[in-house]
Amino acid sequence: MSLAEAYAAVLAAHPPRHLAIGGARWELLEAGAGATVLLLPGGFGVAATSFQYLADLSRDYRAIALTYPPHLERIVDLADGVTAVLDHCGVERAHVVGGSASGAVAQVLVRRHPARVSTLILAQTGPPQPQRAWLAEVCAARCQAMPAALTLALLRAAVLAFLPRPCADHAFWRAHFAAVVAAHRRTGLAARLRALADYDRGYHFRPADLDAWPGRVAIIEATHDGLLPAAERAALRGLYPRATVYPLAGGRHADSVTDPTRQLAAIRKALAQ
């Protein structure tokens, strides 16, 4: 079965549903039964990008993947919204997977609502970087100021650079992200960037933050990440001295979508601890 066929099959079997929470519209995909694994979305904030994770984990867990509302610009609003989604789904505690950009939401979530998180799994993500906040702010402002066609063209170019291989799998993901970008309004894209700026500028974590929290932490690293410098990966490990670290030797940031087999194996190991 091709990726396109697998994608269509997952969405047909588990169609998106929507929740209106505090004036925000959340979308979720849900499959399986048992302990809940909450899949927070990557950079564009779309649940369907996690379809392979949903299909795999739903064999043994209740897997829920989220799409973020397009106008939320603060990490605290995203983290609090996630807990409201859990309330609507009748979930008291969840294993939370925060990959890439959603590592920000996951790390704030566990500090604001520690009783809702059983396991914190951080994949290809890092701690706040105050010196980087200005860049996300500038990108957000330009995203809104530029003509829509130019914004779309630049984002498609960025996706192509992220997924350059001339193979069927990369072609599927390029088409997927092109469709995601085309479906976003510029204000929604700017909101995602401002949320990242808010994270970098507004938060400072310490290793002692979770001393009273009884949950577990797992960190999944791609050793050839490309987007996340080694210093940031080391800083994340320093924040969570009790974490179990799963290094994916030779792995790249894009592997989390294009070749998720090893990352899924690491997630399952973390869940089984």
C-alpha positions in Angstrom: 0.0 0.0 0.0 1.4 3.4 -1.0 1.6 6.3 1.5 -1.3 8.0 -0.3 -3.4 4.9 0.0 -2.5 4.5 3.7 -3.3 8.1 4.4 -6.7 7.9 2.7 -7.5 4.7 4.5 -6.7 6.1 8.0 -8.8 9.3 7.4 -11.7 7.2 6.0 -11.6 4.9 9.0 -11.1 7.7 11.5 -12.6 10.9 10.1 -11.8 14.2 11.8 -14.1 15.5 14.4 -14.3 19.1 15.7 -14.7 20.6 19.2 -15.5 24.2 19.9 -13.7 25.3 23.1 -13.7 28.8 24.3 -14.3 30.2 20.9 -11.5 28.1 19.3 -12.2 25.2 16.9 -10.1 22.2 17.6 -9.8 19.2 15.2 -8.9 15.7 16.3 -8.4 12.3 14.9 -9.0 9.4 17.3 -8.4 5.6 17.0 -8.0 2.6 19.3 -8.7 1.9 22.9 -6.8 1.8 26.2 -4.4 4.2 27.8 -4.4 7.5 25.9 -1.5 8.7 23.8 -1.9 12.3 22.8 0.0 13.2 19.6 0.7 17.0 19.4 1.3 18.2 15.9 4.5 19.5 14.3 5.3 22.8 12.7 2.0 23.4 10.7 -0.1 22.1 13.6 -2.1 19.5 11.6 -3.4 16.2 13.0 -3.4 14.3 9.7 0.4 14.6 9.5 0.5 12.0 12.3 -1.6 9.5 10.4 1.2 6.8 10.5 1.6 7.2 14.3 -2.2 7.1 14.8 -2.4 3.9 12.8 0.5 2.2 14.6 -0.2 3.2 18.2 -4.0 2.6 18.0 -3.3 -1.1 17.9 -2.5 -1.0 21.6 -3.6 2.5 22.8 -6.2 5.1 22.4 -4.4 7.5 20.1 -5.6 11.1 19.7 -3.9 13.5 17.2 -4.7 17.2 17.3 -4.9 20.2 14.9 -4.3 23.5 16.6 -6.8 26.3 16.1 -5.5 28.8 13.6 -5.6 32.0 15.7 -3.9 31.0 19.0 -0.7 32.9 19.4 0.3 32.0 23.0 1.7 28.7 24.1 -0.3 28.9 27.3 -3.6 29.1 25.3 -2.5 26.0 23.3 -1.5 24.1 26.5 -4.8 25.0 28.3 -6.7 24.2 25.2 -5.2 20.7 25.1 -6.4 20.1 28.6 -9.9 21.2 27.6 -9.8 18.7 24.7 -8.8 16.0 27.1 -11.7 17.0 29.3 -14.1 16.7 26.3 -12.7 13.3 25.5 -13.0 12.1 29.1 -9.3 11.6 29.5 -7.9 12.2 33.0 -4.2 11.5 32.2 -2.4 11.0 28.9 1.0 10.0 27.6 1.9 13.2 25.7 4.1 13.1 22.6 5.5 16.6 21.7 7.5 16.5 18.5 9.5 19.4 16.9 7.5 22.6 17.3 5.0 21.0 19.6 7.7 20.2 22.1 7.1 23.8 23.3 3.4 23.0 24.0 4.2 19.7 25.7 6.8 21.3 28.0 4.5 24.1 29.1 1.6 21.6 29.4 3.4 19.3 31.9 4.3 22.3 34.1 0.9 23.9 34.1 -1.1 20.7 34.3 1.2 18.0 35.6 -1.6 15.8 36.8 -2.8 15.4 33.2 0.5 14.0 31.9 1.6 10.4 32.6 4.6 10.4 30.3 6.3 13.3 28.6 7.9 12.2 25.3 9.9 14.9 23.6 11.1 14.2 20.0 13.4 16.4 18.0 12.7 19.5 20.1 14.5 21.8 22.4 14.2 24.3 25.3 13.3 28.0 24.9 15.9 30.1 23.2 15.3 33.8 24.0 17.8 35.0 21.5 15.7 33.4 18.7 12.4 35.0 19.4 13.0 38.0 17.2 13.4 35.7 14.1 9.9 34.1 14.5 8.4 37.5 15.1 9.9 38.9 11.9 8.8 35.9 9.9 5.3 36.2 11.3 5.1 39.9 10.3 6.4 39.2 6.8 4.1 36.3 6.4 1.1 38.6 7.0 2.5 41.5 5.0 3.6 39.7 1.8 1.2 38.8 -1.0 -0.5 35.4 -0.3 1.0 33.9 -3.5 4.5 34.9 -2.5 4.0 33.5 1.0 2.7 30.2 -0.5 5.7 30.0 -2.9 8.3 30.6 -0.2 6.7 27.9 2.0 6.6 25.4 -0.8 10.3 26.1 -1.4 11.0 25.5 2.3 9.1 22.2 2.1 11.1 21.2 -1.0 14.4 21.9 0.8 13.1 19.8 3.8 12.1 16.9 1.6 14.5 17.0 -1.4 14.7 13.3 -2.4 13.3 12.3 -5.8 11.3 9.4 -4.4 7.6 8.5 -4.0 7.6 9.0 -0.2 9.1 12.5 -0.4 6.7 13.3 -3.3 3.8 12.3 -1.1 4.9 14.5 1.8 5.7 17.4 -0.5 2.1 17.2 -1.8 0.7 16.8 1.7 2.5 19.9 3.1 1.7 21.9 -0.1 -2.0 21.2 0.6 -1.6 22.1 4.2 0.1 25.4 3.4 -2.6 26.2 0.7 -5.3 25.5 3.3 -3.8 27.9 5.8 -4.6 31.6 5.8 -1.6 33.9 6.4 -3.0 34.8 9.8 -2.9 31.1 10.8 0.7 30.7 9.7 1.7 33.9 11.5 0.0 32.6 14.6 2.1 29.4 14.6 5.2 31.6 14.3 4.1 34.0 17.1 3.5 31.0 19.3 7.1 29.9 18.8 8.3 33.4 19.6 6.1 33.5 22.7 7.8 30.2 23.8 11.3 31.4 23.3 10.7 34.8 24.8 8.4 34.0 27.7 9.6 30.8 29.3 12.6 29.7 31.3 12.7 26.2 32.5 14.8 24.6 35.3 15.7 21.0 36.0 13.9 21.3 39.4 10.6 22.2 37.8 9.3 18.6 37.8 10.8 17.3 41.0 7.4 16.8 42.5 5.9 15.3 39.3 5.8 11.4 39.4 5.7 10.9 35.7 8.4 9.8 33.3 10.3 11.7 30.6 11.7 10.3 27.4 13.8 12.3 24.9 14.1 11.1 21.3 17.0 12.7 19.4 18.0 12.5 15.7 21.8 12.6 15.9 22.0 14.3 12.4 18.9 16.5 13.1 19.9 19.4 10.8 17.3 21.8 12.4 18.2 21.3 16.0 21.8 22.1 16.9 23.7 19.7 19.2 23.9 22.4 21.9 20.1 22.6 22.0 19.8 18.9 22.3 22.3 18.9 25.2 20.4 21.7 26.9 17.2 19.7 26.7 18.9 16.7 28.3 20.1 19.0 31.0 16.6 20.1 31.8 15.4 16.6 32.3 18.1 14.7 34.2 15.8 11.7 34.9 14.9 11.3 31.2 15.5 8.2 29.2 17.3 9.3 26.0 16.7 7.5 22.7 19.3 8.6 20.2 18.4 7.7 16.6 21.8 7.2 15.1 22.2 9.0 11.8 18.6 10.2 12.0 17.4 13.5 10.5 14.6 15.8 11.5 12.5 14.9 8.5 12.7 11.2 9.4 9.9 11.8 11.9 7.5 12.0 8.9 9.3 10.3 6.1 10.7 7.3 7.9 9.0 7.1 11.4 9.7 3.4 12.1 12.6 4.0 14.5 10.8 6.9 16.2 7.7 4.8 16.7 9.8 2.1 18.2 11.3 4.6 20.7 7.9 5.9 21.6 6.7 2.3 22.2 9.7 1.7 24.4 9.0 4.8 26.4 5.4 3.9 26.8 6.3 0.4 28.0 8.6 1.5 30.8 
